[in-house]
Amino acid sequence: MLDHLDLRCYFDVVAGKDDVPRGKPHPDTYSRTAARLGAQPEDCIVFEDAVLGEQAAYRAGMRCVAVATTLAAKDFQAPLTVIKDFTGFTPEHLLELLAQQPAAPKARKGRG
Protein backbone atom coordinates (compact mmCIF):
# COMPACT_ATOMS: atom_id res chain seq x y z
CA MET A 1 0.00 0.00 0.00
CA LEU A 2 2.83 2.40 0.85
CA ASP A 3 4.37 1.89 -2.57
CA HIS A 4 1.05 2.03 -4.40
CA LEU A 5 0.25 5.40 -2.80
CA ASP A 6 3.88 6.56 -3.10
CA LEU A 7 4.11 7.13 0.67
CA ARG A 8 7.21 5.11 1.57
CA CYS A 9 9.41 8.21 1.25
CA TYR A 10 7.64 9.71 4.29
CA PHE A 11 8.81 6.92 6.62
CA ASP A 12 12.32 6.45 8.01
CA VAL A 13 11.63 2.78 8.78
CA VAL A 14 8.97 0.33 7.64
CA ALA A 15 8.64 -3.09 9.28
CA GLY A 16 6.06 -5.76 8.64
CA LYS A 17 5.37 -9.44 9.09
CA ASP A 18 8.20 -10.44 6.75
CA ASP A 19 10.73 -8.64 8.98
CA VAL A 20 10.00 -10.48 12.22
CA PRO A 21 9.67 -14.09 13.37
CA ARG A 22 6.37 -13.53 15.21
CA GLY A 23 3.49 -11.19 14.49
CA LYS A 24 1.18 -9.37 16.85
CA PRO A 25 0.40 -9.73 19.75
CA HIS A 26 4.13 -10.46 20.10
CA PRO A 27 6.22 -7.29 20.40
CA ASP A 28 8.64 -8.19 17.60
CA THR A 29 7.38 -5.73 14.97
CA TYR A 30 7.47 -2.77 17.34
CA SER A 31 10.75 -3.80 18.98
CA ARG A 32 12.44 -4.23 15.59
CA THR A 33 11.16 -0.86 14.39
CA ALA A 34 12.44 0.93 17.51
CA ALA A 35 15.82 -0.74 17.14
CA ARG A 36 16.06 0.29 13.49
CA LEU A 37 15.22 3.86 14.49
CA GLY A 38 17.73 3.80 17.32
CA ALA A 39 14.92 4.63 19.74
CA GLN A 40 14.21 3.30 23.20
CA PRO A 41 10.80 1.58 23.52
CA GLU A 42 9.69 3.97 26.28
CA ASP A 43 10.19 6.84 23.83
CA CYS A 44 7.88 5.30 21.20
CA ILE A 45 4.17 5.83 20.69
CA VAL A 46 2.15 3.27 18.76
CA PHE A 47 -1.00 4.28 16.89
CA GLU A 48 -3.05 1.11 16.68
CA ASP A 49 -6.52 0.12 15.50
CA ALA A 50 -6.56 -3.45 16.82
CA VAL A 51 -6.40 -5.03 20.27
CA LEU A 52 -3.62 -7.44 19.26
CA GLY A 53 -1.54 -4.49 18.12
CA GLU A 54 -2.22 -2.65 21.37
CA GLN A 55 -1.08 -5.75 23.28
CA ALA A 56 2.08 -5.91 21.15
CA ALA A 57 2.84 -2.27 21.95
CA TYR A 58 2.58 -2.88 25.69
CA ARG A 59 4.71 -6.02 25.45
CA ALA A 60 7.33 -3.94 23.64
CA GLY A 61 7.30 -1.40 26.49
CA MET A 62 5.55 1.29 24.43
CA ARG A 63 2.46 3.36 24.96
CA CYS A 64 -0.43 3.37 22.54
CA VAL A 65 -3.01 5.70 21.05
CA ALA A 66 -6.02 3.69 19.92
CA VAL A 67 -7.52 4.57 16.55
CA ALA A 68 -11.18 3.56 16.67
CA THR A 69 -11.77 2.86 13.00
CA THR A 70 -13.01 -0.71 13.41
CA LEU A 71 -13.37 -1.13 17.19
CA ALA A 72 -15.19 0.81 19.87
CA ALA A 73 -13.17 2.74 22.46
CA LYS A 74 -14.31 0.31 25.16
CA ASP A 75 -12.63 -2.59 23.35
CA PHE A 76 -9.13 -1.28 24.01
CA GLN A 77 -7.25 -1.98 27.24
CA ALA A 78 -5.40 1.15 28.37
CA PRO A 79 -4.51 3.53 25.53
CA LEU A 80 -3.31 7.06 26.14
CA THR A 81 -6.48 8.12 24.36
CA VAL A 82 -8.85 6.90 21.66
CA ILE A 83 -9.23 8.89 18.46
CA LYS A 84 -11.54 8.42 15.49
CA ASP A 85 -8.98 9.97 13.15
CA PHE A 86 -6.04 12.35 13.36
CA THR A 87 -8.08 15.51 12.85
CA GLY A 88 -7.26 17.94 15.64
CA PHE A 89 -4.84 15.56 17.38
CA THR A 90 -1.80 17.73 18.11
CA PRO A 91 1.72 17.03 19.40
CA GLU A 92 0.89 19.25 22.38
CA HIS A 93 -2.09 17.06 23.28
CA LEU A 94 0.08 13.96 22.95
CA LEU A 95 2.66 15.45 25.35
CA GLU A 96 -0.09 16.12 27.89
CA LEU A 97 -1.27 12.52 27.61
CA LEU A 98 2.26 11.18 28.01
CA ALA A 99 2.66 13.12 31.24
CA GLN A 100 -0.46 11.38 32.57
CA GLN A 101 0.81 7.88 31.64
CA PRO A 102 4.60 7.92 32.19
CA ALA A 103 5.08 4.20 31.50
CA ALA A 104 3.54 1.59 29.25
CA PRO A 105 0.76 -0.50 30.78
CA LYS A 106 1.26 -4.24 31.13
CA ALA A 107 -0.45 -6.36 28.49
CA ARG A 108 -3.40 -8.32 29.81
CA LYS A 109 -2.90 -12.05 30.14
CA GLY A 110 -4.80 -14.38 27.85
CA ARG A 111 -4.54 -12.34 24.63
CA GLY A 112 -1.93 -14.08 22.55
N, C-alpha and C positions, 0 to 999 in steps of 0.2 A: 504494500500500500504506500509506503514512504517513497519508493521509487516511482510508482505510478503517478503520484501526485507531486513528484519532484520536491519532496520535503526533506530528504536525507541530509541535505547541506545545512539544515538548521539544527542538527544534533551533533554533539561532540562524540557521543558513543551510542551505539544501538546494540542491544543484546536481545536475543530471543531463544526459543526452545532449542535451536540447533547449537547454541553456544554453551549450554549447561547440561550436566548429566541428569538433573531432576527438575521438573517444572513445578509450578505453584501447586500446593502451598509451601513447598520447600523454598528456602531463602536464596537459592543459588543464582537466579536471574538478577535479583537486586544486589546481592553481594558481589557478583562478577562485575556488574555495571559500576558500582562504587569503586571497586579496585581499579578498573580501567580509567576512571576519572581521577584517581588518586585522592578520593574523598573518604572520610571516616563515615561509617553507617549512621552515627548519631547526628551527622550534619546533612543527611539526605532526607528529602520529603518525597513520598510516593503518592501519586495521584492514581487512584484505583477505583474501578467500577464493579469489582467482584469480591466476594468474601474470601475466596481462596487467595487472591492477590493481596488483600488486606492482611491475612494471616501470614503470608510470605514476607510482607514488609516488617511486621512485628518480629518474626523469627530472625530477620536480618538485622534487627536492632534499629529500625527506622520508624519514623512516624508517618501517618497516612492521612490524606484528605480523600474522603469518599466522594465519588462522582456518581450521583444517583440517576444514571441514565436508564438502567434496567432493573435496579433494585430500589426498594424504599429505604429511607434513612434508618428506620428501625432494624433493618436487616444487618447493618454493620455493627461491629463490636465496639470500637473505641476510637473512631477517627477524630482528628483535630476539629474537623467540621464536615458537614455534608453540603455539597453544592450541586445544583442542577446542571450548571455549565460554568464557564469561566467569566461570564459577564459580571463586571463589578468586583471580582475577586482580586484584591491588590496585594502587592508585596508587604505593605504596611499591615494589612489585616492578618496576613500569614505570620508576621513577626509577633503580633499580639497573641495569636493562638499558640505559637511555640512557647511563649513565656508561661502560658497556662498549663502546658504539658511538656515539662522539660526532658522527659525520657520516653522512649517507646513503651507502649503497653506490652504485656506478655500475651502471646497468642493463646487463645483458649484451647484446651485439650479436646481431642476428639474430632478435629477438623483437619484431616490429612495427616 
